[in-house]
Amino acid sequence: MISRRVFVLGATGTIGRATARALLERGHEVVCFVRRCAGVGGGLAPDDSVRLLAGATVRFGDVTDPRSLAADGFCGERFDAWVSCLASRTGSPQDAWAIDHRAHLHALAAARAAGVSHVVLLSAICVQKPRLAFQQAKLAFEQALIESGIGYSIVRPTAFFKSLSGQVERVKRGKPFLVFGDGTLTSCKPISDADLAAYLADCLTDATRLNRVLPIGGPGDAITPRQQGEHLFALLGRTPQFRHVPVGLLDAIIGVLGALGRLAPALAAKAELARIGRYYATESMLVLDPLTGLYDAAATPSTGVDTLFDFYAGLVRGDVAPERGDHAVF
Ligand SMILES: NC(=O)c1ccc[n+]([C@@H]2O[C@H](COP(=O)([O-])OP(=O)(O)OC[C@H]3O[C@@H](n4cnc5c(N)ncnc54)[C@H](OP(=O)(O)O)[C@@H]3O)[C@@H](O)[C@H]2O)c1
């Protein structure tokens, strides 16, 4: 195994922290550039980030400022690779363009100056059907990266466990499992943080992943929200109980917030969140066949060993702490 000097952005996020760990496990030298108040709600102080990323060098600064990226992040040193798990936490159009696009462009310029020859980018499978601002921002940077001439591996994962676990606590409390429509409108191949992190880290040494856009899911068959609920009730030893939410309800919310959002920016941001919710309520996280316009589970590659159902079992036993996804619908 060849050890590389790797610059990491987004290392305090769900996938970023797992990826920093995976890179260290593979013997790479890891430098993480993070903000002083990091984590959900800015709850991580600098010492917390250093503890969280033990084994890596942690540097502090502002990823939105090209001068800080160069002076506080890359520090005039040479790096072999840049791995980005950086992503807007809110998904609001303004934040998405600032982080998923502009900050990435600045980092790409700084990475080039630092001699980086390979960029591993955590993207999302949903950019194949870009309807939302954050998807368009991600796609615009993907394109800039492809055109940059620097080696790239653009990884587009399906759904994360945290985004599919938001209802475990409420169901444990005796409430029904909420589904849109009959619960079979969408399906996905969930991927764990550790399996995705391993996949991202291995992009640095697997020549077949160089200069490729890589959709990736977890092991096993694709599953629907209804199957997720059924399995959860089976784990709890209870009869499945579903509450069906019409997609039209989200359309109504989007319509009202969209109209009011023309007067109040705060409501425009809420309208975008509702649009994000509607997207995930109706679009599968699987490879989209461009010819048929249909999602194709068989064409969606799998990696790793962790299953969502094992993760649910851990949540039900209380061995695993639940983490809410920023874009979770329920
Ligand atoms: N959720 C899903 O099911 C799913 C599925 C497929 C793909 N994805 C994609 O995966 C990506 C990452 O997901 P994740 O769950 O790991 O994200 P996350 O937990 O929200 O982490 C985002 C990272 O970006 C950093 N960041 C955001 N805004 C920043 C700013 N202004 N300045 C500095 N750092 C900033 C965060 O730093 P702080 O800790 O300082 O905030 C954090 O390290 C996203 O692009 C998402 O679209 C998600």
The ligand as an SDF file (V2000), in Angstrom:
LIG
                    3D

 48 52  0  0  0  0  0  0  0  0999 V2000
  -28.2080   11.6780    3.4110 N   0  0  0  0  0  0  0  0  0  0  0  0
  -28.2180   10.8130    2.4190 C   0  0  0  0  0  0  0  0  0  0  0  0
  -28.9420    9.8030    2.4130 O   0  0  0  0  0  0  0  0  0  0  0  0
  -27.2930   11.0290    1.2520 C   0  0  0  0  0  0  0  0  0  0  0  0
  -27.3070   10.0980    0.2180 C   0  0  0  0  0  0  0  0  0  0  0  0
  -26.4240   10.2520   -0.8480 C   0  0  0  0  0  0  0  0  0  0  0  0
  -25.5560   11.3220   -0.8640 C   0  0  0  0  0  0  0  0  0  0  0  0
  -25.5740   12.2330    0.1410 N   0  0  0  0  0  0  0  0  0  0  0  0
  -24.6150   13.3420    0.0730 C   0  0  0  0  0  0  0  0  0  0  0  0
  -23.5250   13.1030    0.9570 O   0  0  0  0  0  0  0  0  0  0  0  0
  -22.9130   14.3450    1.2800 C   0  0  0  0  0  0  0  0  0  0  0  0
  -22.3990   14.4040    2.7310 C   0  0  0  0  0  0  0  0  0  0  0  0
  -23.3200   13.9020    3.5970 O   0  0  0  0  0  0  0  0  0  0  0  0
  -23.0570   13.8670    5.1690 P   0  0  0  0  0  0  0  0  0  0  0  0
  -24.3010   13.2800    5.7210 O   0  0  0  0  0  0  0  0  0  0  0  0
  -21.7470   13.2940    5.5340 O   0  0  0  0  0  0  0  0  0  0  0  0
  -23.0090   15.4480    5.4540 O   0  0  0  0  0  0  0  0  0  0  0  0
  -22.9770   16.1960    6.8410 P   0  0  0  0  0  0  0  0  0  0  0  0
  -22.9780   15.2250    7.9720 O   0  0  0  0  0  0  0  0  0  0  0  0
  -24.0300   17.2530    6.8000 O   0  0  0  0  0  0  0  0  0  0  0  0
  -21.5250   16.9060    6.8080 O   0  0  0  0  0  0  0  0  0  0  0  0
  -21.2520   18.0100    5.9980 C   0  0  0  0  0  0  0  0  0  0  0  0
  -19.8140   18.4160    6.1740 C   0  0  0  0  0  0  0  0  0  0  0  0
  -19.6000   19.6190    5.4190 O   0  0  0  0  0  0  0  0  0  0  0  0
  -19.1250   20.6320    6.3120 C   0  0  0  0  0  0  0  0  0  0  0  0
  -19.6540   21.9710    6.0230 N   0  0  0  0  0  0  0  0  0  0  0  0
  -20.9100   22.3080    5.6470 C   0  0  0  0  0  0  0  0  0  0  0  0
  -21.0190   23.6430    5.5360 N   0  0  0  0  0  0  0  0  0  0  0  0
  -19.7850   24.1590    5.8650 C   0  0  0  0  0  0  0  0  0  0  0  0
  -19.2510   25.4730    5.9530 C   0  0  0  0  0  0  0  0  0  0  0  0
  -19.9970   26.5640    5.6770 N   0  0  0  0  0  0  0  0  0  0  0  0
  -17.9660   25.6070    6.3340 N   0  0  0  0  0  0  0  0  0  0  0  0
  -17.2090   24.5370    6.6220 C   0  0  0  0  0  0  0  0  0  0  0  0
  -17.6390   23.2590    6.5600 N   0  0  0  0  0  0  0  0  0  0  0  0
  -18.9190   23.0860    6.1840 C   0  0  0  0  0  0  0  0  0  0  0  0
  -19.6320   20.2330    7.6720 C   0  0  0  0  0  0  0  0  0  0  0  0
  -18.8380   20.8870    8.6290 O   0  0  0  0  0  0  0  0  0  0  0  0
  -19.4230   21.3010   10.0790 P   0  0  0  0  0  0  0  0  0  0  0  0
  -19.3140   20.0500   10.9030 O   0  0  0  0  0  0  0  0  0  0  0  0
  -18.5050   22.3720   10.4870 O   0  0  0  0  0  0  0  0  0  0  0  0
  -20.8380   21.7630    9.8780 O   0  0  0  0  0  0  0  0  0  0  0  0
  -19.4510   18.7270    7.6270 C   0  0  0  0  0  0  0  0  0  0  0  0
  -18.1190   18.3970    7.8840 O   0  0  0  0  0  0  0  0  0  0  0  0
  -23.9110   15.3950    0.8780 C   0  0  0  0  0  0  0  0  0  0  0  0
  -23.3900   15.9590   -0.2960 O   0  0  0  0  0  0  0  0  0  0  0  0
  -25.1770   14.6590    0.5220 C   0  0  0  0  0  0  0  0  0  0  0  0
  -25.8800   15.2730   -0.5360 O   0  0  0  0  0  0  0  0  0  0  0  0
  -26.4150   12.0930    1.1960 C   0  0  0  0  0  0  0  0  0  0  0  0
  1  2  1  0
  2  3  2  0
  2  4  1  0
  4  5  1  0
  4 48  2  0
  5  6  2  0
  6  7  1  0
  7  8  2  0
  8  9  1  0
  8 48  1  0
  9 10  1  0
  9 46  1  0
 10 11  1  0
 11 12  1  0
 11 44  1  0
 12 13  1  0
 13 14  1  0
 14 15  2  0
 14 16  1  0
 14 17  1  0
 17 18  1  0
 18 19  2  0
 18 20  1  0
 18 21  1  0
 21 22  1  0
 22 23  1  0
 23 24  1  0
 23 42  1  0
 24 25  1  0
 25 26  1  0
 25 36  1  0
 26 27  1  0
 26 35  1  0
 27 28  2  0
 28 29  1  0
 29 30  1  0
 29 35  2  0
 30 31  1  0
 30 32  2  0
 32 33  1  0
 33 34  2  0
 34 35  1  0
 36 37  1  0
 36 42  1  0
 37 38  1  0
 38 39  2  0
 38 40  1  0
 38 41  1  0
 42 43  1  0
 44 45  1  0
 44 46  1  0
 46 47  1  0
M  CHG  2   8   1  16  -1
M  END
$$$$
